[in-house]
Amino acid sequence: MDKQSSAAYMQHIRDLTANYPRFEDGRVNYTDERVCFVLNCVVASGDQVLLTKRSSEVIAYPELINGISGFIDNPNLSIKDIAYGELAEEIGISRQHIINMKLSQPFVQIDQQLDREWHVVAILVELASTVTPRLNWENKSAAWFNLKEVPKMKLMPGFAETVEAALAMRHL
């Protein structure tokens, strides 16, 4: 998704979430909302991908393997800026580590068990080299894996599709 499409999508999100509750700082509060707008970063370096195991303290999908994800909840930021914030917050990766960031077109994933409709933007985040992640409370562990190992893992629902969407942008 190019910069213009990303800006248009953010306007779409602002319009659709206009009546959603807000936190005191103005961010969208998706807690009790069925339709949620999220991003999920696939962090790669060469043939390695950084995966996290979600903490037992998170509400959705505890103990499952995922990328770096977050709600698209700040109407004043771009999707890339929200992604930069999530990367710094969850695993301590700063902009200086990133050599490339590409956004997919949004796609929808339905989780009937949680009664959630996730509108996902997959984000390919490429690093020049692997870095040691610094975790926050959302993840209990993080490690680098060979891309060939990912299909064999117990992933968060929908994350395999996210990985596929992100890696498809690798050579564009």
HUQUINOR-V397810 format. One record per residue. N is the residue number from 1. RES is the residue in one letter. PHI is phi in radians with two decimals (none if undefined). D_FIRST is the distance of its C-alpha to the first C-alpha in Angstrom with 1 decimal. Layout:
# HUQUINOR-V397810
n:N res:RES phi:PHI d_first:D_FIRST
n:N res:RES phi:PHI d_first:D_FIRST
This chain:
# HUQUINOR-V397810
n:1 res:M phi:none d_first:0.0
n:2 res:D phi:-1.38 d_first:3.8
n:3 res:K phi:-1.05 d_first:6.7
n:4 res:Q phi:-1.17 d_first:8.1
n:5 res:S phi:-1.13 d_first:5.8
n:6 res:S phi:-1.11 d_first:6.1
n:7 res:A phi:-1.12 d_first:9.7
n:8 res:A phi:-1.14 d_first:10.3
n:9 res:Y phi:-1.16 d_first:9.5
n:10 res:M phi:-1.08 d_first:11.7
n:11 res:Q phi:-1.13 d_first:14.3
n:12 res:H phi:-1.02 d_first:14.2
n:13 res:I phi:-1.12 d_first:15.0
n:14 res:R phi:-1.01 d_first:17.7
n:15 res:D phi:-1.14 d_first:19.2
n:16 res:L phi:-1.27 d_first:19.4
n:17 res:T phi:-1.82 d_first:20.9
n:18 res:A phi:-0.98 d_first:23.1
n:19 res:N phi:-1.77 d_first:26.2
n:20 res:Y phi:-1.29 d_first:25.3
n:21 res:P phi:-1.15 d_first:27.8
n:22 res:R phi:-2.20 d_first:27.0
n:23 res:F phi:-1.36 d_first:28.2
n:24 res:E phi:-1.02 d_first:30.5
n:25 res:D phi:-1.47 d_first:27.8
n:26 res:G phi:1.69 d_first:25.6
n:27 res:R phi:-1.20 d_first:23.1
n:28 res:V phi:-1.20 d_first:22.6
n:29 res:N phi:-1.77 d_first:25.1
n:30 res:Y phi:-1.52 d_first:23.8
n:31 res:T phi:-0.81 d_first:27.1
n:32 res:D phi:-1.92 d_first:28.5
n:33 res:E phi:-1.68 d_first:25.5
n:34 res:R phi:-1.32 d_first:24.7
n:35 res:V phi:-1.66 d_first:21.1
n:36 res:C phi:-2.24 d_first:19.1
n:37 res:F phi:-1.84 d_first:15.5
n:38 res:V phi:-2.38 d_first:14.8
n:39 res:L phi:-2.13 d_first:12.8
n:40 res:N phi:-2.46 d_first:14.2
n:41 res:C phi:-1.56 d_first:14.1
n:42 res:V phi:-1.85 d_first:15.4
n:43 res:V phi:-1.62 d_first:17.3
n:44 res:A phi:-2.26 d_first:18.6
n:45 res:S phi:-2.53 d_first:21.0
n:46 res:G phi:1.06 d_first:22.2
n:47 res:D phi:-1.70 d_first:23.3
n:48 res:Q phi:-1.88 d_first:23.5
n:49 res:V phi:-2.28 d_first:21.5
n:50 res:L phi:-1.59 d_first:22.4
n:51 res:L phi:-2.12 d_first:23.3
n:52 res:T phi:-2.03 d_first:25.0
n:53 res:K phi:-1.85 d_first:27.7
n:54 res:R phi:-1.15 d_first:27.4
n:55 res:S phi:-1.18 d_first:30.5
n:56 res:S phi:-1.28 d_first:33.0
n:57 res:E phi:-1.48 d_first:32.6
n:58 res:V phi:-1.37 d_first:29.1
n:59 res:I phi:-1.26 d_first:29.3
n:60 res:A phi:-1.77 d_first:26.8
n:61 res:Y phi:1.04 d_first:27.1
n:62 res:P phi:-1.10 d_first:29.6
n:63 res:E phi:1.21 d_first:30.7
n:64 res:L phi:-1.81 d_first:27.7
n:65 res:I phi:-1.52 d_first:25.4
n:66 res:N phi:-2.67 d_first:21.8
n:67 res:G phi:-1.57 d_first:19.1
n:68 res:I phi:-1.74 d_first:18.6
n:69 res:S phi:-2.20 d_first:17.6
n:70 res:G phi:-2.99 d_first:18.0
n:71 res:F phi:-1.31 d_first:17.7
n:72 res:I phi:-1.51 d_first:15.3
n:73 res:D phi:-2.07 d_first:18.6
n:74 res:N phi:-1.88 d_first:18.7
n:75 res:P phi:-1.17 d_first:18.0
n:76 res:N phi:-1.68 d_first:18.6
n:77 res:L phi:-2.01 d_first:16.0
n:78 res:S phi:-1.39 d_first:12.2
n:79 res:I phi:-1.06 d_first:10.4
n:80 res:K phi:-1.09 d_first:10.8
n:81 res:D phi:-1.13 d_first:14.3
n:82 res:I phi:-1.12 d_first:15.1
n:83 res:A phi:-1.09 d_first:14.0
n:84 res:Y phi:-0.98 d_first:16.3
n:85 res:G phi:-1.10 d_first:19.0
n:86 res:E phi:-1.12 d_first:18.9
n:87 res:L phi:-1.08 d_first:19.2
n:88 res:A phi:-1.19 d_first:22.1
n:89 res:E phi:-1.18 d_first:23.7
n:90 res:E phi:-1.46 d_first:23.7
n:91 res:I phi:-2.38 d_first:24.3
n:92 res:G phi:1.31 d_first:25.0
n:93 res:I phi:-1.60 d_first:22.3
n:94 res:S phi:-1.76 d_first:21.8
n:95 res:R phi:-0.98 d_first:19.3
n:96 res:Q phi:-1.12 d_first:21.9
n:97 res:H phi:-1.37 d_first:21.5
n:98 res:I phi:-1.57 d_first:17.8
n:99 res:I phi:-1.79 d_first:17.1
n:100 res:N phi:-2.77 d_first:13.4
n:101 res:M phi:-2.46 d_first:10.6
n:102 res:K phi:-2.26 d_first:7.2
n:103 res:L phi:-1.86 d_first:5.1
n:104 res:S phi:-1.40 d_first:5.4
n:105 res:Q phi:-1.20 d_first:5.5
n:106 res:P phi:-1.12 d_first:8.6
n:107 res:F phi:-2.44 d_first:11.9
n:108 res:V phi:-1.88 d_first:15.5
n:109 res:Q phi:-2.17 d_first:18.2
n:110 res:I phi:-1.78 d_first:21.8
n:111 res:D phi:-2.01 d_first:24.4
n:112 res:Q phi:-1.19 d_first:27.7
n:113 res:Q phi:-1.12 d_first:29.8
n:114 res:L phi:-1.60 d_first:28.2
n:115 res:D phi:0.95 d_first:27.5
n:116 res:R phi:-2.20 d_first:23.9
n:117 res:E phi:-1.99 d_first:20.8
n:118 res:W phi:-1.63 d_first:17.9
n:119 res:H phi:-1.73 d_first:14.4
n:120 res:V phi:-1.86 d_first:12.5
n:121 res:V phi:-1.94 d_first:9.2
n:122 res:A phi:-1.41 d_first:10.0
n:123 res:I phi:-2.20 d_first:9.7
n:124 res:L phi:-1.50 d_first:11.2
n:125 res:V phi:-2.06 d_first:13.7
n:126 res:E phi:-1.84 d_first:16.0
n:127 res:L phi:-1.94 d_first:19.4
n:128 res:A phi:-1.16 d_first:22.0
n:129 res:S phi:-2.65 d_first:24.6
n:130 res:T phi:-1.18 d_first:25.3
n:131 res:V phi:-2.21 d_first:26.3
n:132 res:T phi:-1.45 d_first:28.7
n:133 res:P phi:-1.24 d_first:27.0
n:134 res:R phi:-1.97 d_first:28.7
n:135 res:L phi:-1.51 d_first:28.6
n:136 res:N phi:-1.95 d_first:28.9
n:137 res:W phi:-1.14 d_first:30.5
n:138 res:E phi:-1.25 d_first:27.4
n:139 res:N phi:-2.22 d_first:27.8
n:140 res:K phi:-1.58 d_first:31.2
n:141 res:S phi:-2.78 d_first:30.2
n:142 res:A phi:-2.66 d_first:27.5
n:143 res:A phi:-2.74 d_first:27.9
n:144 res:W phi:-1.58 d_first:26.3
n:145 res:F phi:-2.30 d_first:26.6
n:146 res:N phi:-1.19 d_first:26.3
n:147 res:L phi:-0.95 d_first:23.3
n:148 res:K phi:-1.19 d_first:26.0
n:149 res:E phi:-1.41 d_first:27.5
n:150 res:V phi:-1.00 d_first:24.6
n:151 res:P phi:-1.06 d_first:25.4
n:152 res:K phi:-1.55 d_first:28.9
n:153 res:M phi:-1.61 d_first:28.1
n:154 res:K phi:-1.48 d_first:28.5
n:155 res:L phi:-1.60 d_first:25.0
n:156 res:M phi:-1.03 d_first:23.8
n:157 res:P phi:-0.92 d_first:23.2
n:158 res:G phi:1.51 d_first:19.8
n:159 res:F phi:-1.22 d_first:19.0
n:160 res:A phi:-1.05 d_first:19.7
n:161 res:E phi:-1.13 d_first:16.8
n:162 res:T phi:-1.11 d_first:14.5
n:163 res:V phi:-1.05 d_first:15.9
n:164 res:E phi:-1.04 d_first:15.5
n:165 res:A phi:-1.11 d_first:11.7
n:166 res:A phi:-1.19 d_first:11.4
n:167 res:L phi:-1.20 d_first:13.9
n:168 res:A phi:-1.12 d_first:12.6
n:169 res:M phi:-1.54 d_first:10.0
n:170 res:R phi:-1.02 d_first:13.1
n:171 res:H phi:-2.01 d_first:14.2
n:172 res:L phi:-1.44 d_first:11.4
